[in-house]
């Protein structure tokens, strides 16, 4: 069973940066598509960024130019570099993974495997 464990969340002032990490384990075949989602209190979960094995990336409009998704296959780790953070970025951030057709991954894709989340709080 695929397992995802996030880390790197915390509290930061507006304008600051954080880097989230997600370690993937427990698989027979490594999922080729991964993403970051977030959910703020009282709001629906939204896709933030996604990436596939070809390196194709997609982002939600709200984070374009500020967030960067990347992965290190040798370390089985997914990253989300978050710069110029805003109070509206405050949320629980989740890592997700699944298998997808090359070139089709998006922040609206469906994922079967999820981590437990890491909290990001941005103060003004």
Secondary structure, DSSP 8 states (H G I E B T S, - for coil): --EEEEE--EEEETT--EEEEEEEES-SS--SEEEEEEE-TTS--EEEEEEETT--EEE-TTTTTTEEEEEEGGGTEEEEEE-S--GGG-EEEEEEEE---TT---TT---SEE---EEEEEE-
